Amino acid sequence: MSAKEKAKAKAEQIIGKAVRKTAHMRGDKGMEAKGAALGLRGKGRERKEKGKDFFKR
């Protein structure tokens, strides 16, 4: 996994979690869903990169 892609995936996960928690405290369900989606996109990106690394061996 390239360091750039790994950092991008972690950043998406962290930002998504922060957005989700902030929106939850404010009671904004729409923004909460967007934060959750961003976190899931980060997790998906991380898994994709790990899969690519697995098949490179």
C-alpha positions as CSV (number, residue, x, y, z in Angstrom):
1,M,0.0,0.0,0.0
2,S,1.5,3.3,-1.0
3,A,1.9,5.7,1.9
4,K,-0.1,8.4,0.1
5,E,-3.1,6.2,-0.4
6,K,-2.9,4.8,3.2
7,A,-2.8,8.4,4.6
8,K,-5.7,9.4,2.4
9,A,-7.8,6.4,3.6
10,K,-7.0,7.1,7.3
11,A,-7.8,10.8,6.8
12,E,-11.2,10.0,5.3
13,Q,-11.9,7.6,8.2
14,I,-11.0,10.2,10.8
15,I,-12.8,13.1,9.2
16,G,-15.9,11.0,8.6
17,K,-15.9,10.0,12.3
18,A,-15.6,13.6,13.4
19,V,-18.3,14.8,11.1
20,R,-20.6,12.0,12.2
21,K,-20.1,12.7,15.9
22,T,-20.5,16.5,15.5
23,A,-23.7,16.1,13.5
24,H,-25.0,13.6,16.0
25,M,-24.5,16.1,18.8
26,R,-26.2,18.8,16.8
27,G,-29.1,16.5,15.8
28,D,-28.4,16.8,12.0
29,K,-29.3,13.4,10.6
30,G,-28.4,14.3,7.0
31,M,-24.9,15.4,7.9
32,E,-24.5,12.4,10.2
33,A,-25.2,10.1,7.3
34,K,-22.7,11.9,5.1
35,G,-20.0,11.5,7.8
36,A,-20.8,7.8,8.1
37,A,-20.5,7.5,4.3
38,L,-17.2,9.3,4.3
39,G,-15.9,6.9,7.0
40,L,-17.0,3.9,5.0
41,R,-15.4,5.2,1.9
42,G,-12.1,5.5,3.8
43,K,-12.4,1.9,5.0
44,G,-13.2,0.7,1.5
45,R,-10.2,2.5,0.1
46,E,-8.0,0.9,2.8
47,R,-9.3,-2.6,2.0
48,K,-8.8,-2.1,-1.7
49,E,-5.2,-1.1,-1.2
50,K,-4.5,-4.0,1.2
51,G,-6.0,-6.4,-1.5
52,K,-3.7,-5.0,-4.1
53,D,-0.8,-5.5,-1.8
54,F,-1.8,-9.1,-1.2
55,F,-1.8,-10.0,-4.9
56,K,1.5,-8.3,-5.5
57,R,3.3,-10.9,-3.5
